[in-house]
Amino acid sequence: MMGNKYGTHRVLEPAGVLPQPAWKVNNDMETLYDNEILVDVSMLNIDAASFTQIKDEVGSDEKKIAEKILSIVNERGKMHNPVTGSGGMLIGKVEKIGPALKDHVHVKEGDKIATLVSLSLTPLKIEKIKKVHVDTDQVEVEAKAVIFESGVYAKLPEDMDERLALAVLDVAGAPAQTARLVDPGDTVVIIGASGKSGTLCSYVAKKYAGPTGRVIAVVHSKERAKHLEELGIDDIVEVDATDAVEMERVISELTDGEMAEVTINVVNIPNTEMSSILATCDYGTVYFFSMATSFTKAALGAEGVGKDVNMIIGNGYMTGHAEIALETVRESKKLREVFESLYVN
Ligand code: NAP
């Protein structure tokens, strides 16, 4: 029994759409299509914008967060937050590979993998939530998931802790795109720099901007950004990312009015489009990796202030992004230590 390669055969509502925009997908794990992979899931990494929204809604109590996650998955057949629209990713063991895929995939049954497509499209059935790690957005589960023929996933590396790999792979697109966007000598502003993708992007931006470039890390709290100092980031400033006027003032002061050639938005909250746009010089680039970004607010907002900037939607996928992200933490002992202390211990 062959399913559609993008998984439309599992869409229940509304009929005819792809699994990501679907409201509900079929999460029956008993019947596996010939071109699907069944995964025995051990850990979810809930997308940061989604996890933040859930915490805002139900509070930081582990039990209440677990109940909310279960209610979303039971209703939709996937961990697709109806407010943020975002998902996350998972790690688990390949339990079964459909016969039509067996000779065409780079994994075998028993391998440990991380999915690199969003939980917002991945059929998921949770038997039990064992632990919610409130500080890292990671959730230990007993669950099963299905990967479609077009799904992207990576074998978990053997040289690092699973939780470290999960944290890095969750945001793999961000450091990879940063490497593509930043040129030597650039001034780069990273908004939300103390977080997971912010830390990776700050390190990569500094590497590519080089000694003649400058990386300005914008954080919520300097107290929670001490690790950026250890990574040699040029400037660390405290600005509320929702305060666009203050952001423009601070970046203008730091750059003598030149502003940033590249601005990277990696916050986990909404309403930060304008501060990213105002931090950037004309003909510069704003890279919106945050899942809380509104296309309307960015497009109409830039027009409204007469800013000629390129705006890039943070595609979660880029060729080689998983390897690039993993190599980034392998190449810097300091960065790896920072990630281990924040996301593993
Ligand atoms: P994270 O670790 O939670 O980091 C978010 C950062 O935003 C934190 O450092 C936080 O600082 C900061 N922040 C929050 N409110 C702020 C404010 N008002 N002013 C300044 N900074 C503020 O998140 P992440 O895992 O790196 O993810 C970052 C974003 O990327 C999220 O929106 C996530 O949904 C998105 N994402 C996108 C993709 C994609 O495919 N495009 C994939 C994965 C994730 P404090 O902790 O100090 O508050």
Residues whose N, C-alpha, C, O or C-beta is under 5 A from the ligand:
A	BS01	NAP	D47 A48 A49 D170 V171 G173 G192 A193 S194 G195 K196 S197 G198 V218 V219 H220 S221 R224 V239 D240 A241 T242 V266 V267 N268 I269 F289 S290 M291 A292 G314 N315 G316
